[in-house]
Structure formats: structure tokens, C-alpha cells
Amino acid sequence: MVFNLAVVSPVVNRSVYYLGVSDATLSPVPTRPYGARERIERAAARLFYRKGIHATGVELVAREANVSKRTLYQHFASKNDLVDNYLRRMDARGGSPVEGRLADVDLSARERLLAIFDIPSSEVVRGCPFHNAAVESAGALAGADAIVRAHKGKFTRRLVAIAQEAGAADPHLLGHQLAVIFEGASAMATSLNDTAPVVHARAAAATLIDAALRPSGS
């Protein structure tokens, strides 16, 4: 996908998108065929991401999962355990679907680096679930903080590896620069409830990538 910044409106049309975590990813919780634990995990993932961790109580998770609070606590000793599980499950899947594009074998290395910035427009922009969790934690959720730090480190290392595959002169530098641009753009998109910052971030990323791949002296 190529964006023409000359025609980008200051306010991008927004429809149904949560920076890579769509309603298809956070699917409605069916009562069947999933068991109680799976329904709890699915409900928690959808609610924690869309409404926020602090705004989502265990009562709401239990109601959405069609289980009793007693059943919920049989599977998760505390809400913090449920939060940690939510983040671990997403990390185990390689992060958000946007991050999953880094593994798209049909794209060149350069295209994969840019693919994390290719997002549809949305009515509600919720940004990176790991960043959101860190902000909500503010240091109070030690388990969640550790999972977020580990995931962000893994994400940056993936960018470095792909930058090396692309032939960057300094893949370590390029990978870290792209990680910062992505993080900043997703945070700003969330703050503004507008995907335009990610569009502009993509253009900046393309400039950085092309400069890093350009032979010295050219």
C-alpha cells in the first residue's frame, strides 16, 4: 500500500480499526464451542483492549464470558493474573496483527519494514496494546510491565534483523529508529483518535529505510 501524502486529509476517515487489533481479532465471545477459560480469555482481551484495563472489572469480564465470578477466579487467581495472561497470549502470537506483517514471506524485507505502518482508517483508534498496558500500569503492575518490556525488546530485535536482511548499512540503528517511530506514531494516533500520524510515520520510515540502504557516497 502506498500513501500519497499530498492528498492525505488532516483528519483521516475512520471506520472500524484498532491499530492492528480489529474486531475480527478480538472476536465476540460465543458461549459454545469454547470452554469457560477460553471464553474468559477472549472476553478479557476484547474488553481490556477496547475499554482499558482499569475500566474493565472482573464482573464485566465474567458477564461477557457467560461465567460466574467464582468460575473466573477458579481459572485466574486475580485480575492481575488475567491481565498478564492477556498480554502473554498476544505476545505468543507475535504481537498485534500489524506486527505479524513482519513475518509475511510474500513481501521483501523493505516492504515488511513498512507494512507495520499500513493501517486502515478507523472510528476508534486504540493503538498498541502493549503500550496501552504500560501506560495504565504506571509501574503498579509488575508482571504486565515485565511482559511489555520483553515484547518491545523482541519487536525491536525483529526490526533489526529485517533491516539487516534488507541490506541496511547499520541495521541496529535503523531497527531502533523504526521502533521509536512506530511507538510514537501509534501513541499519537491513540491520543488524537486519528490514524493520520501513522500515515506520516510511514513516509518518515520510508525515507530512513531508503537512506540506510543507499550505497555510501551516492
C-alpha positions as CSV (number, residue, x, y, z in Angstrom):
1,M,0.0,0.0,0.0
2,V,1.4,3.4,-1.0
3,F,0.2,6.6,0.6
4,N,0.2,9.9,-1.3
5,L,0.8,12.5,1.4
6,A,-0.3,15.2,-1.0
7,V,-3.8,14.0,-0.7
8,V,-3.9,13.0,2.9
9,S,-6.6,14.9,4.8
10,P,-5.6,16.3,8.2
11,V,-8.3,14.1,9.6
12,V,-8.3,10.6,8.1
13,N,-11.7,9.0,7.6
14,R,-12.1,6.4,10.4
15,S,-14.3,3.3,10.3
16,V,-13.5,0.1,12.3
17,Y,-9.9,-0.2,13.4
18,Y,-7.8,-0.6,16.5
19,L,-4.2,-0.3,15.1
20,G,-3.9,-3.9,14.0
21,V,-6.3,-5.4,16.6
22,S,-9.6,-5.4,14.8
23,D,-13.0,-6.8,15.9
24,A,-12.1,-9.8,13.8
25,T,-9.1,-10.4,16.1
26,L,-10.9,-9.6,19.3
27,S,-13.9,-11.6,18.2
28,P,-17.2,-11.7,20.1
29,V,-17.3,-14.3,22.8
30,P,-19.5,-17.3,22.0
31,T,-21.0,-19.5,24.7
32,R,-20.1,-22.5,22.6
33,P,-18.0,-24.4,21.5
34,Y,-15.3,-22.7,23.7
35,G,-14.9,-23.8,27.3
36,A,-15.1,-21.4,30.2
37,R,-11.4,-20.5,30.3
38,E,-11.3,-19.7,26.6
39,R,-14.4,-17.5,26.8
40,I,-12.8,-15.7,29.8
41,E,-9.6,-15.1,27.9
42,R,-11.4,-13.9,24.8
43,A,-13.7,-11.6,26.7
44,A,-10.8,-10.1,28.7
45,A,-8.7,-9.5,25.6
46,R,-11.5,-7.6,23.9
47,L,-12.5,-5.6,27.0
48,F,-9.0,-4.8,28.2
49,Y,-8.1,-3.5,24.7
50,R,-11.2,-1.6,23.8
51,K,-12.2,-0.2,27.2
52,G,-8.9,-0.3,29.1
53,I,-7.6,-2.4,31.9
54,H,-8.6,-0.2,34.8
55,A,-12.1,0.4,33.3
56,T,-12.8,-3.3,33.0
57,G,-13.7,-5.1,36.2
58,V,-13.8,-8.8,36.7
59,E,-17.6,-8.6,36.9
60,L,-17.8,-7.3,33.4
61,V,-15.4,-9.9,32.1
62,A,-17.4,-12.7,33.8
63,R,-20.7,-11.4,32.3
64,E,-19.2,-11.1,28.8
65,A,-17.8,-14.6,29.1
66,N,-21.1,-16.0,30.4
67,V,-19.4,-17.4,33.5
68,S,-19.8,-16.7,37.2
69,K,-17.1,-14.7,39.1
70,R,-16.4,-17.9,41.0
71,T,-15.6,-19.7,37.8
72,L,-13.4,-16.8,36.7
73,Y,-11.4,-17.0,39.9
74,Q,-11.0,-20.7,39.5
75,H,-9.1,-20.1,36.4
76,F,-7.4,-16.8,37.3
77,A,-6.4,-16.1,40.9
78,S,-6.6,-12.3,40.4
79,K,-7.4,-9.6,37.9
80,N,-3.6,-9.1,37.6
81,D,-3.2,-12.7,36.6
82,L,-5.8,-12.2,33.9
83,V,-4.1,-9.1,32.6
84,D,-0.7,-10.9,32.4
85,N,-2.4,-13.8,30.6
86,Y,-3.9,-11.4,28.1
87,L,-0.5,-9.9,27.3
88,R,1.3,-13.2,27.2
89,R,-1.2,-14.7,24.8
90,M,-0.8,-11.7,22.4
91,D,3.0,-11.9,22.7
92,A,2.9,-15.6,21.9
93,R,1.0,-14.8,18.7
94,G,3.8,-12.4,17.7
95,G,2.1,-9.3,18.9
96,S,-0.7,-7.4,17.2
97,P,-1.7,-8.3,13.6
98,V,0.3,-5.3,12.4
99,E,3.5,-6.7,13.9
100,G,2.6,-10.1,12.3
101,R,3.3,-8.5,8.9
102,L,7.0,-8.6,9.7
103,A,6.7,-12.4,9.0
104,D,5.0,-12.0,5.6
105,V,7.2,-14.1,3.3
106,D,5.4,-12.6,0.2
107,L,7.0,-9.2,1.0
108,S,10.5,-8.0,0.5
109,A,12.5,-7.0,3.6
110,R,11.9,-3.3,2.9
111,E,8.2,-3.9,2.3
112,R,7.9,-5.8,5.6
113,L,9.5,-2.9,7.5
114,L,6.9,-0.5,6.0
115,A,4.0,-2.9,6.4
116,I,3.7,-2.2,10.1
117,F,2.6,1.3,9.2
118,D,0.0,0.3,6.6
119,I,-3.3,0.5,8.5
120,P,-6.9,1.2,7.6
121,S,-8.8,4.1,8.9
122,S,-11.0,3.9,12.0
123,E,-13.6,5.4,14.1
124,V,-11.8,4.4,17.3
125,V,-8.0,4.2,17.5
126,R,-6.7,2.3,20.5
127,G,-3.1,1.9,19.5
128,C,-0.6,-0.7,20.6
129,P,-2.0,-2.9,23.3
130,F,1.4,-3.3,25.0
131,H,2.0,0.4,25.1
132,N,-1.5,0.9,26.5
133,A,-0.9,-1.6,29.2
134,A,2.4,0.1,30.2
135,V,0.7,3.4,30.4
136,E,-2.2,2.1,32.5
137,S,0.2,0.2,34.8
138,A,2.3,3.3,35.6
139,G,4.7,0.9,37.4
140,A,2.0,-0.7,39.5
141,L,1.6,-3.9,37.6
142,A,5.0,-5.6,37.8
143,G,4.0,-8.6,35.8
144,A,2.5,-6.6,33.0
145,D,5.5,-4.3,32.9
146,A,7.9,-7.2,32.5
147,I,5.8,-8.7,29.7
148,V,5.6,-5.3,27.9
149,R,9.4,-4.7,28.2
150,A,10.2,-8.2,26.9
151,H,7.8,-7.8,24.0
152,K,9.1,-4.4,22.9
153,G,12.6,-5.7,23.0
154,K,11.7,-8.7,20.9
155,F,9.8,-6.4,18.4
156,T,12.9,-4.1,18.1
157,R,15.2,-7.1,17.5
158,R,12.9,-8.3,14.7
159,L,13.1,-4.9,13.1
160,V,16.9,-5.0,13.4
161,A,17.0,-8.5,11.8
162,I,14.8,-7.4,8.9
163,A,16.9,-4.2,8.4
164,Q,20.0,-6.4,8.2
165,E,18.2,-8.7,5.6
166,A,17.3,-5.6,3.6
167,G,20.9,-4.6,3.5
168,A,21.0,-1.6,5.8
169,A,24.4,-0.2,6.5
170,D,23.7,0.0,10.2
171,P,20.7,-2.4,10.8
172,H,20.9,-1.9,14.6
173,L,20.4,1.9,14.2
174,L,17.7,1.5,11.6
175,G,15.8,-1.1,13.6
176,H,15.8,1.1,16.7
177,Q,14.8,4.2,14.8
178,L,11.8,2.4,13.2
179,A,10.8,1.1,16.6
180,V,10.7,4.6,18.0
181,I,8.8,6.0,15.0
182,F,6.2,3.2,15.3
183,E,5.8,3.6,19.0
184,G,5.4,7.4,18.8
185,A,3.0,7.2,15.8
186,S,0.8,4.6,17.4
187,A,0.7,6.6,20.7
188,M,-0.1,9.8,18.9
189,A,-2.8,8.1,16.8
190,T,-4.4,6.9,20.0
191,S,-4.2,10.4,21.6
192,L,-5.8,12.1,18.6
193,N,-8.1,9.2,17.8
194,D,-6.9,9.6,14.2
195,T,-4.8,7.3,12.0
196,A,-3.1,10.2,10.2
197,P,0.1,10.2,12.4
198,V,0.8,6.6,11.3
199,V,0.4,7.6,7.6
200,H,3.0,10.4,8.1
201,A,5.2,8.0,10.2
202,R,5.2,5.6,7.2
203,A,6.6,8.3,4.9
204,A,9.3,9.1,7.5
205,A,10.2,5.4,7.9
206,A,10.5,5.1,4.1
207,T,12.9,8.0,4.0
208,L,15.0,6.4,6.8
209,I,15.0,3.0,5.2
210,D,16.0,4.3,1.7
211,A,18.8,6.4,3.2
212,A,20.0,3.3,5.2
213,L,20.0,1.2,2.0
214,R,21.7,3.7,-0.2
215,P,25.3,2.9,-1.0
216,S,27.7,5.3,0.7
217,G,28.8,8.1,-1.5
218,S,25.7,8.0,-3.7
